[in-house]
């Protein structure tokens, strides 16, 4: 059984360790035993003091104030720090959060590179899951799921579906009027947004997002 000091543990463990770490966040093979931690379980207000926690795969398998042992695993001394469940951000645009106004001009390659770089920082801040309510994030999600890059679980909506002049219609007035047979805008081509008016168009855009793997659909109303 290997023993690691806190200095050898990533920042995600130093302040708060997730109860449901993605597999890509764990370098060690076998179960992980956290000792000397105070556990906040997200249900009870009081901490479980001086606890021991076993993580097997990406799930908690044991929490006890009694000594625990794991065969062939890794031991991490928490040093009296607080262990808590991984956080979930319910509104996080992976492709836009780091780019500012550049998100409307950058190509998909740069967007993916920047988002992959920052996804690890999101995980290290303690967010093990994010809900992405709009953007071309499916390839980034697949890369994280495959273990190519460290990052949180991503529940993605895909392209934001907006009516004409809706919240996600970023066309300029000079681009209007446009016919129903118009060419797609660059943001539509990269599946950041979809402009849809009427039942048939909305159904088509929804089905396209579902085909890409959307976990839910985001409709953008407003004018």
Secondary structure, 3 states (H helix, E strand, C coil): CEEECHHHCCHHHHCCCCCCCCHHHCCCCCCEEEEEEEEECCCCCCCEEEEEEEEECCEEEEEECCCCCCCCCEEEECCCCEEECCEEECCCCCCCCCCHHHHHCCCHHHHHHHHHHHHHHHHHCCEEEEEECCCCCHHHHHHHHCCCCCCCEEEECCCEEECCCCCCCCCCHHHCCCCCCCCCCHHHHCCCEEECCCHHHHHHHHHHHHHHCCCCCCEECCC
